[in-house]
C-alpha cells in the first residue's frame, strides 16, 4: 500500500514513516480478511478517526487511474 498526502508520495506502508501507526499490525502473516482489516485500521489511525458508518457514507472525490498507468 502506497501512501500519498496532498499529491506527494510519502512512502509505503511498513516503511519507517508508518511504524508509529502500525506497531501491532503484522500484514506478512495475514490472510485476505485480516489484511483488509489491517488497512482499514491503518487508514483510521492515519486520518485520526474511526471508520464508522458516517465515514463510509461521506461523499469524497473519486480519482480514477487509467488502465495503462502501470506496466503489466
Residue pairs with C-beta under 8 A, 6 or more apart in sequence:
1 12
1 13
1 39
1 42
2 9
2 11
2 12
2 13
3 9
3 10
3 11
3 12
3 13
3 17
3 18
3 46
4 10
10 17
11 17
11 18
12 18
13 22
13 27
13 39
13 42
14 22
14 27
18 42
21 42
21 45
21 46
22 38
22 42
22 45
25 38
25 41
25 42
27 34
27 35
27 38
30 38
40 51
43 51
44 50
44 51
49 55
